[in-house]
Amino acid sequence: MSKKKTIVVKGTEIAVSITKEGEYISLTDMLKAKDGDFFISDWLRNRNTVEFLGIWETVNNPDFNYGEYAIIRSQAGLNSYKISVKEWQEKTAAIGLKARAGRYGGTFAHIDIAFEFGMWISAEFKVYLIQEYKRLKTEENERLKLDWNLQRTLTKINYHIHTDAIKEKLIPKELGRKEAALIYASEADVLNMALFGKTAACWRNENPGASGNIRDHASLEQLVVLTNLESLNAILIQQGQPQSERLLELNKIAIQQLKTLLQNKALKKLK
């Protein structure tokens, strides 16, 4: 079940949908601010758009269909090429874009992608969109009396550190060249190895009766570090750094940041 909120960007009312998967902004509403005939499918057929969506899904979606994505990417930009959001979802198992039917339906995009789409409206619109979204989050945080925006499931997690021994278990082991040399099928598992020291499949095998996935059982500190690793990994991918080198670098950063967070007194107060 999702919660709906609204922001107003340069006179245009735009819906923000808050779900357990994340926060999504209505591209359909945003499109009302665009002059002339312009459709979301026009944006989706652009090669730069397809490449951006592919990188985003690679980082955030372990079930992303790379085979279908490669086919779409090879056709993007051609005059004959056209694809709808629904087709993009069905072919690639993408999670960043969602086409919803009904009275309050339309096309919604994860906030990262919605900001990118905002540039297609205009540079000015994108700036105001980001400002209004930040204002919305600031108001939410003030009501909750938190020091920062706890994303997605952070507010639902009851986490307590009882002993120093438990703290140590949160810090991943330093990976060696042997683990880094393995080829991981998804970027999600690269992050899982860097932070948890195991893949999602390995965790499921170790915890057959547990609900959810490895990230659902992460601590507050681990989720904060995971957010940082996702952003850094996207940059390293764009720089063309091989997966093995990225994994070792991400692992070192995860260890460093977790040690810092576990010693942070302000973070303990939030719990």
C-alpha positions in Angstrom: 0.0 0.0 0.0 1.4 3.4 -0.9 1.0 6.9 0.6 0.5 9.9 -1.7 1.8 13.3 -1.2 1.9 16.3 -3.5 4.5 19.0 -4.3 3.9 22.1 -6.5 6.7 22.9 -9.0 6.3 26.2 -10.9 2.6 26.0 -10.6 2.3 22.3 -11.6 0.9 19.9 -9.0 2.9 16.7 -8.9 2.1 13.5 -7.0 4.8 11.7 -4.9 4.1 8.1 -4.1 5.7 6.6 -1.1 5.8 2.8 -1.2 7.8 0.1 0.6 10.0 -0.1 -2.6 10.9 3.5 -2.4 9.6 7.0 -3.4 8.3 7.6 -6.9 7.3 10.9 -8.6 4.6 11.1 -11.3 6.2 11.8 -14.7 2.7 12.2 -16.1 2.1 15.2 -13.8 5.6 16.6 -14.6 4.8 16.4 -18.3 2.0 19.0 -17.8 4.8 21.6 -17.4 6.3 20.8 -20.8 5.4 23.1 -23.7 4.3 21.5 -27.0 3.6 17.9 -27.9 5.9 15.7 -25.9 5.5 12.1 -24.6 7.2 9.9 -22.1 7.9 7.4 -24.9 9.9 10.2 -26.7 12.2 10.4 -23.7 12.4 6.7 -23.4 13.5 6.1 -27.0 16.5 8.4 -26.5 19.8 6.5 -26.3 21.2 8.5 -23.3 18.0 7.8 -21.4 18.2 4.1 -22.0 21.8 4.0 -20.9 21.0 5.9 -17.8 18.1 3.6 -16.9 20.3 0.6 -17.6 23.0 1.8 -15.1 20.4 2.7 -12.5 18.7 -0.8 -12.7 22.1 -2.5 -12.7 23.0 -0.8 -9.4 19.5 -1.1 -7.8 17.8 -4.2 -9.3 19.2 -7.7 -8.9 16.5 -9.1 -11.2 17.2 -6.8 -14.1 17.2 -8.6 -17.4 20.5 -7.6 -19.1 19.8 -9.6 -22.2 16.6 -7.7 -23.1 18.3 -4.5 -22.1 21.1 -5.1 -24.5 18.6 -5.5 -27.3 16.8 -2.3 -26.4 20.0 -0.4 -26.1 21.2 -1.5 -29.5 18.0 -0.1 -31.1 17.7 3.1 -29.0 18.0 6.3 -31.1 16.9 4.7 -34.3 13.9 6.4 -36.1 12.0 3.1 -36.1 12.6 2.4 -32.4 9.8 3.0 -29.9 9.0 1.5 -26.6 6.5 2.2 -23.9 7.0 2.2 -20.1 4.9 -0.9 -19.8 7.0 -2.7 -22.4 10.2 -1.6 -20.7 9.0 -3.0 -17.4 7.8 -6.3 -18.9 10.9 -6.9 -21.0 13.6 -6.0 -18.5 11.9 -6.5 -15.1 12.8 -2.9 -14.4 11.7 -1.3 -11.1 12.7 2.3 -11.7 9.7 3.1 -13.8 6.1 2.1 -13.1 3.0 2.4 -15.3 -0.1 2.4 -13.2 -3.7 2.2 -14.5 -6.8 3.8 -13.0 -8.0 7.2 -12.0 -4.9 8.0 -10.1 -2.6 6.1 -12.4 0.0 7.3 -14.9 3.8 6.8 -15.1 5.8 7.1 -11.9 9.6 7.1 -11.6 12.0 6.5 -8.7 13.2 9.9 -7.5 16.6 9.5 -9.0 15.1 8.9 -12.4 12.4 11.6 -12.0 15.1 14.2 -11.4 16.8 13.1 -14.6 13.4 13.4 -16.5 13.1 16.9 -15.0 15.9 18.1 -17.2 13.8 17.1 -20.3 11.2 19.6 -19.1 13.8 22.3 -18.6 16.9 22.9 -16.5 15.0 25.4 -14.4 12.2 22.9 -13.8 14.7 20.3 -12.6 16.2 22.7 -10.1 12.8 23.7 -8.6 11.7 20.0 -8.6 14.7 19.1 -6.5 14.1 22.0 -4.2 10.4 21.2 -3.6 11.2 17.5 -3.0 13.9 18.5 -0.4 11.4 20.8 1.2 8.9 17.9 1.5 11.5 15.7 3.1 12.6 18.4 5.5 9.0 18.9 6.7 8.7 15.1 7.2 11.9 15.0 9.2 10.9 17.9 11.4 7.7 16.2 12.3 9.6 13.0 13.2 12.3 15.0 15.0 15.1 13.2 13.2 18.5 14.6 12.3 18.3 13.3 8.7 16.0 11.5 6.3 15.9 7.8 7.2 15.2 6.1 3.8 12.7 3.3 3.1 12.7 0.7 5.8 15.0 2.5 8.2 12.1 3.8 10.2 10.7 0.3 10.5 13.8 -1.4 11.8 14.1 -2.0 15.6 17.8 -2.5 16.1 19.8 -2.7 19.3 23.4 -3.4 19.9 23.8 -5.3 23.1 27.5 -6.1 23.3 30.8 -5.3 21.6 30.8 -8.8 20.2 27.6 -8.1 18.3 29.2 -4.8 17.0 32.2 -6.7 15.6 29.9 -9.1 13.7 28.5 -6.1 11.8 31.9 -5.2 10.3 32.6 -7.3 7.2 35.8 -9.2 6.7 38.4 -7.7 4.4 37.9 -9.5 1.0 40.9 -10.9 -0.8 41.7 -11.2 -4.5 40.1 -14.7 -4.6 36.6 -13.3 -3.8 37.2 -10.3 -6.0 38.1 -12.5 -8.9 34.7 -14.1 -9.0 32.2 -12.7 -11.5 29.0 -11.6 -9.8 25.8 -11.6 -11.9 24.4 -8.4 -10.5 25.7 -5.2 -9.1 23.4 -5.8 -6.1 25.5 -8.8 -5.2 28.7 -6.8 -5.6 27.4 -4.5 -2.9 26.2 -7.4 -0.8 29.7 -8.9 -0.9 31.3 -5.6 0.0 29.0 -5.0 2.9 27.8 -8.3 4.2 30.6 -10.7 2.9 28.0 -12.9 1.0 25.6 -12.8 -1.9 21.8 -12.7 -1.6 21.6 -16.4 -2.7 24.2 -17.4 -0.1 22.2 -15.6 2.7 19.0 -17.3 1.6 20.7 -20.7 1.8 21.9 -19.9 5.3 18.5 -18.6 6.4 15.8 -20.8 4.7 13.1 -19.8 7.1 13.7 -16.1 7.2 11.3 -13.6 5.5 12.5 -11.0 3.1 16.1 -10.7 1.9 19.5 -10.0 3.3 19.0 -6.2 3.2 15.7 -6.5 5.1 17.6 -7.9 8.1 20.4 -5.3 7.9 21.2 -2.9 10.8 20.7 0.8 10.8 24.4 1.3 10.3 24.6 -1.2 7.5 21.7 0.5 5.6 23.3 3.9 5.9 26.6 2.5 4.5 24.7 0.7 1.8 23.2 4.0 0.6 26.7 5.4 0.3 28.1 2.4 -1.5 25.3 2.5 -4.1 26.2 6.1 -5.0 29.9 5.4 -5.1 29.5 2.2 -7.2 27.5 4.1 -9.8 30.3 6.6 -10.2 32.9 3.8 -10.4 30.8 2.0 -13.1 30.7 5.2 -15.2 34.5 5.5 -14.8 34.8 2.0 -16.3 36.5 0.4 -13.3 36.4 -3.4 -13.5 34.1 -5.2 -11.1 36.9 -6.9 -9.2 38.6 -3.6 -8.4 35.3 -2.0 -7.5 34.5 -4.8 -5.1 37.8 -4.4 -3.2 37.5 -0.6 -3.0 33.8 -0.8 -1.8 34.7 -3.4 0.8 37.4 -1.2 2.3 35.0 1.8 2.4 32.3 -0.4 4.0 34.7 -1.5 6.8 35.9 2.1 7.4 32.4 3.6 7.5 30.9 0.9 9.7 33.6 1.3 12.3 33.0 5.0 12.3 29.2 4.7 12.7 29.4 2.1 15.4 31.4 4.6 17.5 29.0 7.5 16.7 27.2 8.6 19.9 24.6 10.7 18.0 23.5 7.6 16.0 23.0 5.6 19.2 20.6 8.3 20.5 18.4 7.9 17.3 17.8 4.3 18.2 
